[in-house]
Amino acid sequence: MDQLLIQEYRGNVLENVHRGYICGVAYDGQVKYRVGSPEHMTYMRSCAKPIQALPVVKRNLHKQFGYTDRETAILAASHMGEVFHVEAVESILDKLGVSEDDLVMLPTYPGNTAAREELLRSNMPPRRVYHNCSGKHSGILTLCKGMDISIDEYWEVDHPAQQEIMKHISLMGDYPKEDIEVGIDGCGVPVFAMPLVSLAKSYLKLACPELIEDDEVREAAVEISELMNKYSEMIGGTNTLCSTLLEDDNIVAKGGAQGVYCFALREERLGFAIKLMDGTSDSWPLIIASILEQIDYNRSETIDRLYKRFPIDIVNDNRKIVGRKEAVFTLF
C-alpha cells in the first residue's frame, strides 16, 4: 500500500497530500530502505532512457556515426528544447541521414518557457525535435541504422530495436523479460513496467557498473553515466532537477512522467526509485533531499542546491509566500 510522503500547507491549513512508494537497494541488490511495497509495479517512463541508450553505446554506434559527447548524452535525455538541445538532435538526424518527419511524435513546442515564448513571438511553428523525447527517438533510429534494420514502425513493441531495448531493461533490472509489462508511452514508443525494486537495481548498476556481468553492457553503462554527469545540462536543461542532481558526479539520476524518479549514489553504493501515485513531479526535489538527509549524505552542497533551486515555500502568482511543503516519511 502507498504511504504518505509529502504534505502541503497553505497558511496553516493542510491543502494537499502526496502519497507513494520509495525503494532503496544496497550493493548486494537487497532492499535496504522502503516506504510502501518495493514490489509495486511501476512504469519506468523516461527513467528508462539511459538504459534505452545502452544498446547504441554498446555497439559503438555513436562513434560510427560521429556523434559528439553532447549528442551522445542527449540520447538519455528528457530535454527542455533549449537551443543547444535542438541543435544536438538536428545534428544526430543529419548524421543518420533521416528526416525529422521520421520521428513518430507529433510536432510540439519546447518545455523551456523562454525557448517556447521566443518561438511563439517569432511565429515559428511547432516541431518534432522540440519534443523532450526526441533525443531518445534519435537513439532508437541510430540503433535501427546500426543493426541494418528498417526504421519503419520503430515504435512497435515487436520491432527488433524495441526487443533489443527490452533485453537491456530486463538485464539491468534483474527481471525476466517475459514478465515485463508493456504499455505505450506519451511519445508513442513502448514503456516498460517492473517492480519498483527493479528500477532501483537498474540505477544501482548505472552507478556501480561492476555489478553488470556482460562486459559490453558494463562498458556502455560507464560511458553513458559519465556523459550524463559531464554534460548534465543536456539531460534536462537549465535549472531542471535532473541536471541539478547530475552536477554531483557521485549521482546518476533521471526522472519520468507520472511521478517516477530514479537515482543512485556511486560512493554509497545505493540505488533509489520513487513513485508518486498522483503522478506529480513538484515534490521530487523535497523527497530526494529528505532521502539524502536521512542517509546522512556527506555532500551537503548537493542538498543545499536542491533547496535553493526548488524551495519548500509555496509562492503565489504575486511572488508572495503563501504556504510550505513538508516531507513526512521515514525510511525503514
C-alpha positions in Angstrom: 0.0 0.0 0.0 1.2 3.5 -0.7 2.4 5.8 2.1 2.1 9.5 2.9 5.2 11.2 1.6 4.6 15.0 1.3 2.1 17.4 2.9 1.4 20.8 1.5 0.1 23.7 3.7 -1.5 26.9 2.5 -1.4 29.1 5.5 -2.0 26.8 8.4 -4.4 24.5 6.6 -3.3 21.2 5.1 -4.4 21.5 1.4 -2.7 18.7 -0.4 -1.0 15.4 0.3 1.1 13.2 -2.0 1.3 9.5 -1.4 3.6 6.9 -3.0 6.5 4.5 -2.7 10.2 4.7 -2.1 12.6 1.8 -2.5 16.4 1.8 -1.8 18.6 -1.1 -2.7 22.1 -1.8 -1.4 25.1 -3.1 -3.3 24.1 -6.7 -2.8 20.7 -6.0 -4.5 18.7 -6.3 -1.3 16.2 -3.8 -0.2 17.7 -1.6 2.4 15.2 1.2 2.6 11.5 1.2 1.9 8.4 3.3 2.2 5.5 1.1 1.0 5.9 -2.1 -1.0 9.1 -2.4 -3.1 7.2 -4.8 -5.3 4.8 -2.1 -6.6 4.6 -2.5 -10.4 5.9 0.8 -11.9 6.3 2.1 -15.4 9.8 3.3 -15.9 8.6 6.1 -18.2 11.6 8.3 -19.1 13.7 6.8 -16.3 14.4 4.1 -18.9 16.2 6.5 -21.2 19.8 5.9 -20.1 19.1 2.1 -20.4 17.5 2.5 -23.8 20.7 4.2 -24.9 22.9 1.2 -23.8 22.4 -0.9 -27.0 23.6 2.1 -29.1 26.7 2.8 -26.9 27.4 -0.9 -26.6 27.7 -1.2 -30.3 29.8 2.0 -30.6 27.2 3.4 -33.0 27.6 6.8 -31.5 31.2 6.7 -32.7 30.3 5.1 -36.0 28.0 8.0 -36.9 30.4 10.6 -35.5 28.3 11.9 -32.6 29.9 14.3 -30.2 29.8 13.6 -26.5 27.0 16.1 -26.0 25.0 14.4 -28.8 25.5 11.0 -27.2 24.4 12.4 -23.8 21.1 13.6 -25.3 20.1 10.1 -26.2 19.4 9.7 -22.4 17.7 13.0 -22.0 14.3 14.5 -21.4 15.4 17.8 -22.7 13.5 21.1 -22.5 14.1 22.2 -26.0 16.7 24.8 -25.4 18.7 25.9 -28.4 21.7 23.6 -27.6 19.3 20.6 -27.2 17.7 21.2 -30.5 21.0 21.7 -32.3 22.2 18.3 -30.9 19.1 16.4 -32.1 19.3 18.1 -35.5 22.9 17.1 -35.9 22.2 13.5 -35.0 19.4 13.2 -37.5 21.6 14.8 -40.2 24.4 12.3 -39.4 21.9 9.5 -39.6 20.6 10.7 -42.9 17.0 10.7 -41.7 14.3 13.3 -41.6 12.7 14.9 -38.6 9.4 13.6 -40.1 10.6 10.1 -39.4 10.1 10.7 -35.7 6.7 9.3 -34.5 5.7 12.0 -32.1 3.7 15.0 -33.3 5.2 18.5 -33.5 5.2 20.5 -30.3 6.9 23.4 -28.6 9.8 23.3 -26.1 9.2 22.7 -22.4 11.6 25.5 -21.5 9.4 28.7 -21.1 11.9 31.1 -22.6 12.6 28.9 -25.6 8.9 28.4 -26.2 8.0 32.0 -25.8 10.8 33.1 -28.2 9.4 30.8 -30.9 5.8 32.0 -30.3 6.9 35.6 -30.5 8.6 34.8 -33.8 5.5 33.0 -35.2 7.6 29.8 -35.6 5.7 26.5 -36.0 6.0 23.5 -33.6 8.5 20.8 -34.5 9.2 17.2 -33.6 12.7 18.0 -32.5 11.4 20.2 -29.7 9.8 17.2 -28.0 11.5 16.2 -24.8 11.9 12.7 -26.1 13.4 13.5 -29.4 16.9 12.5 -28.2 15.6 9.1 -27.2 13.9 8.6 -30.5 17.0 9.6 -32.3 18.8 6.9 -30.3 16.4 4.3 -31.4 16.8 5.3 -35.0 20.5 5.1 -34.5 20.1 1.5 -33.3 18.0 0.7 -36.3 20.6 2.1 -38.7 23.4 0.3 -36.8 21.6 -3.0 -36.8 20.8 -2.5 -40.5 17.0 -2.9 -39.9 14.2 -0.7 -41.2 13.1 2.4 -39.2 9.6 1.8 -40.3 7.3 1.4 -37.3 10.3 1.6 -34.9 7.8 2.4 -32.2 6.1 -1.0 -32.2 7.0 -3.4 -29.4 7.8 -6.3 -31.8 10.2 -4.2 -33.8 13.8 -5.6 -33.5 15.1 -2.4 -32.0 12.4 -2.4 -29.2 13.1 -6.1 -28.5 16.8 -5.3 -28.1 15.9 -2.5 -25.7 13.7 -4.8 -23.7 16.6 -7.2 -23.3 18.6 -4.5 -21.6 15.7 -3.4 -19.5 15.5 -7.0 -18.2 19.2 -7.3 -17.7 19.6 -4.1 -15.7 16.5 -4.7 -13.6 17.2 -8.4 -12.8 13.7 -9.1 -14.0 12.6 -11.7 -16.5 11.9 -10.2 -20.0 8.7 -12.2 -20.3 7.3 -10.7 -17.1 7.9 -7.0 -18.1 4.5 -5.3 -18.6 4.4 -3.1 -21.7 2.3 -0.1 -22.4 2.6 2.9 -24.7 4.5 5.9 -23.5 3.4 9.5 -24.1 5.8 9.9 -27.0 4.5 6.8 -28.8 7.1 4.1 -28.1 6.8 1.1 -25.7 7.0 1.8 -22.0 8.1 -0.9 -19.6 6.9 -1.7 -16.1 8.7 -3.7 -13.4 8.6 -3.8 -9.6 9.9 -0.7 -8.1 12.9 -2.6 -6.7 13.9 -3.5 -10.2 14.0 0.2 -11.1 16.2 0.8 -8.1 18.5 -2.0 -9.2 18.8 -0.6 -12.7 20.1 2.7 -11.4 22.4 0.9 -8.9 24.0 -0.8 -11.8 24.4 2.5 -13.7 26.2 3.9 -10.6 28.1 0.7 -9.9 28.6 -0.9 -13.3 30.9 -3.5 -12.0 27.7 -5.3 -11.0 26.9 -5.8 -14.7 28.1 -9.2 -15.8 28.1 -8.5 -19.6 31.4 -6.8 -20.4 30.0 -4.7 -23.3 27.0 -3.5 -21.4 29.2 -2.7 -18.4 31.4 -0.5 -20.6 28.4 1.2 -22.2 26.9 1.9 -18.7 30.2 3.5 -17.6 30.3 5.7 -20.7 26.6 6.9 -20.7 26.5 7.5 -17.0 29.7 9.6 -17.1 28.4 11.6 -20.0 25.2 12.3 -18.1 27.4 13.9 -15.3 29.8 15.7 -17.6 27.1 17.2 -19.8 24.3 17.4 -17.2 22.7 20.3 -19.0 21.8 18.0 -21.9 19.8 15.6 -19.8 17.2 18.1 -18.6 18.1 21.7 -19.1 18.6 24.9 -17.2 17.7 24.6 -13.5 15.9 21.3 -14.0 16.0 18.6 -11.3 17.9 16.0 -13.4 20.6 18.5 -14.4 20.9 19.8 -10.8 21.4 16.3 -9.4 23.8 15.3 -12.2 26.1 18.3 -11.3 27.1 16.0 -8.4 29.4 13.4 -10.1 28.5 10.9 -7.4 24.9 10.8 -8.6 23.2 9.1 -11.6 19.6 10.4 -11.9 16.7 10.5 -14.3 13.0 11.2 -13.9 10.0 10.2 -15.8 6.4 11.2 -16.3 3.6 10.4 -13.8 5.7 10.7 -10.7 8.5 8.2 -11.2 12.1 9.1 -10.3 15.3 7.1 -10.0 18.8 8.0 -8.8 21.8 6.2 -7.4 24.9 7.1 -5.4 28.3 5.7 -6.5 30.3 6.0 -3.3 27.5 4.8 -1.0 26.5 2.1 -3.5 22.8 2.7 -3.2 20.0 2.8 -5.8 16.7 4.5 -5.2 13.3 4.5 -7.0 10.4 6.8 -6.2 6.8 6.6 -7.4 4.2 9.3 -6.5 0.7 7.9 -7.1 -0.9 11.2 -8.1 1.6 11.4 -10.9 3.1 14.8 -9.9 6.7 15.8 -10.0 6.8 19.0 -8.0 7.5 17.0 -4.8 10.5 15.1 -6.2 13.2 17.6 -5.0 12.0 17.6 -1.4 11.6 13.8 -1.4 15.2 13.4 -2.7 16.6 16.0 -0.4 14.9 14.2 2.5 16.3 10.8 1.4 19.8 12.3 1.2 19.4 13.8 4.7 18.1 10.6 6.2 21.0 8.5 4.9 23.5 11.2 6.1 24.7 12.0 2.6 28.0 13.8 3.1 27.9 16.1 0.0 25.8 18.8 1.8 26.3 21.2 -1.2 24.0 18.9 -3.3 21.3 19.1 -0.7 21.7 22.8 -0.3 21.5 23.2 -4.1 18.2 21.3 -4.2 16.6 23.5 -1.5 17.9 26.7 -3.2 16.6 25.8 -6.7 13.5 24.1 -5.5 12.3 25.9 -2.3 9.9 24.3 0.1 7.9 27.6 0.2 4.8 27.7 -1.9 4.7 31.0 -3.8 1.6 32.5 -5.5 1.3 34.5 -8.7 2.2 37.7 -6.9 5.5 36.0 -5.7 4.3 36.0 -2.1 5.0 33.1 0.1 1.6 31.5 0.9 2.5 28.0 2.2 5.0 25.3 2.5 5.8 21.7 1.7 6.8 19.1 4.3 8.4 15.7 3.9 6.7 13.4 6.4 8.1 10.0 5.5 10.8 7.9 7.3 13.0 5.4 5.5 12.8 2.0 7.1 
